[in-house]
Amino acid sequence: MKSFIKKAMVGLMMVPMVALGVSALSGDIVYAQAANNLDIQSGADSAKGNKVASDLFGDTGIFRTVTNILLFLIGAISVIMLIIGGIRYVVSGGDQAAVTAAKNTILYAIVGIVVAFLAYAAVSFVTSNLASGQ
C-alpha cells in the first residue's frame, strides 16, 4: 500500500513539471501572439465561444447580466422571507419563542436585502473601473 501511495505522489509531482516544460517550450509563441492584446476584454474575446455575449462590460455585458439576475433572486427570496416572517409573527399567538423567531426571520431578510444592494454597488463599481481602465 505504501509503494502505491509513493508512486501516486511521484506521478502527481510529475504532472506540473511536464506541464511547465511544455509551456516553457511554447511560451514564446503565446507571448508573441498576446503581446499586442494585453487587456481584459481581448482575453475575454479570445476565450469566447459561439453564441456567447460579446460584451464583458457595459449595460449588456456578462457581469451586468449576472449581477442583475442574482440581485433579482436575492430580492425575491428576501421579500418571500419577509412575508413568511410577518405571517409567523401574526400566527405566533403570544408565544415568546415564536415571536423571537419571527422577528429574527424579518431581521435576516432585511439584512439580506441590504447585503444584496451593497454587493450590487460593489460589483458595479469594480466593473465600471475595469471597463474604464481599458
C-alpha positions in Angstrom: 0.0 0.0 0.0 2.8 2.4 0.8 4.5 1.8 -2.5 1.2 2.6 -4.3 1.0 5.9 -2.4 4.6 6.7 -3.2 4.0 6.0 -6.9 0.9 8.1 -6.9 2.7 11.0 -5.2 5.6 10.8 -7.7 3.1 10.7 -10.6 1.3 13.8 -9.2 4.5 15.6 -8.8 5.5 14.9 -12.4 2.3 16.4 -13.9 3.2 20.1 -13.0 6.8 19.5 -14.1 5.8 18.2 -17.5 3.2 21.0 -17.9 5.9 23.6 -17.0 8.3 22.1 -19.6 5.7 22.1 -22.3 4.6 25.7 -21.5 8.3 26.8 -21.5 8.7 25.4 -25.0 5.6 27.1 -26.3 5.8 30.3 -24.3 7.5 32.4 -27.0 4.7 31.6 -29.5 1.9 32.5 -27.0 3.8 35.7 -25.9 4.3 36.8 -29.5 0.5 36.4 -30.2 -0.5 38.1 -26.9 2.0 40.9 -26.9 -0.4 43.3 -28.8 -3.6 42.4 -26.8 -2.9 42.7 -23.1 -6.2 43.8 -21.7 -9.2 42.1 -20.1 -11.6 42.5 -22.9 -9.3 41.0 -25.5 -8.7 38.0 -23.2 -12.4 37.5 -22.8 -12.9 37.8 -26.6 -10.2 35.1 -27.2 -12.0 32.7 -24.8 -15.4 33.4 -26.3 -17.3 30.5 -28.0 -20.2 30.5 -30.4 -23.4 32.2 -29.3 -21.7 33.9 -26.3 -22.3 37.5 -25.4 -19.6 39.7 -27.0 -19.5 42.4 -24.3 -17.9 41.7 -21.0 -18.7 45.2 -19.5 -21.4 47.7 -20.1 -25.2 47.6 -19.9 -25.5 44.4 -22.0 -22.3 42.8 -20.6 -22.0 39.5 -18.9 -21.1 40.9 -15.5 -24.1 43.2 -15.5 -26.5 40.4 -16.6 -25.3 38.0 -13.9 -25.5 40.6 -11.2 -29.0 41.6 -12.3 -30.2 38.1 -12.2 -28.6 37.4 -8.8 -29.9 40.6 -7.4 -33.4 39.7 -8.6 -33.2 36.2 -7.0 -31.9 37.5 -3.7 -34.5 40.3 -3.6 -37.3 37.9 -4.4 -36.2 35.4 -1.7 -35.8 38.2 0.8 -39.3 39.5 0.1 -40.7 36.0 0.5 -38.9 35.6 3.8 -40.3 39.0 4.9 -43.8 37.7 4.2 -43.1 34.4 6.0 -41.7 36.3 9.0 -44.8 38.5 9.1 -47.1 35.5 8.9 -45.1 33.8 11.7 -45.3 36.9 13.8 -49.1 37.2 13.4 -49.7 33.5 14.0 -47.3 33.3 17.0 -50.2 33.9 19.4 -48.1 35.5 22.1 -45.6 32.6 22.4 -42.3 34.4 23.2 -40.1 31.9 21.3 -42.3 32.1 18.2 -42.3 35.9 18.3 -38.5 35.9 18.6 -38.1 33.5 15.7 -40.4 35.6 13.6 -38.5 38.8 14.4 -35.2 37.1 13.6 -36.6 36.0 10.2 -37.7 39.6 9.4 -34.3 40.9 10.6 -32.3 38.5 8.5 -34.5 39.2 5.4 -33.8 42.9 5.7 -30.1 42.2 6.2 -30.2 40.0 3.1 -31.7 42.9 1.1 -29.1 45.4 2.3 -26.2 42.9 1.6 -27.6 42.3 -1.9 -27.7 46.1 -2.7 -24.2 46.6 -1.3 -22.9 43.7 -3.4 -24.5 45.1 -6.5 -22.9 48.5 -5.8 -19.5 46.9 -5.3 -19.8 44.9 -8.5 -20.9 47.9 -10.4 -18.0 50.0 -9.0 -15.4 47.3 -9.9 -16.8 46.6 -13.4 -17.0 50.3 -14.3 -13.4 50.8 -13.1 -12.2 47.8 -15.1 -14.1 49.0 -18.2 -12.7 52.5 -17.9 -9.1 51.1 -17.4 -9.0 49.7 -20.9 
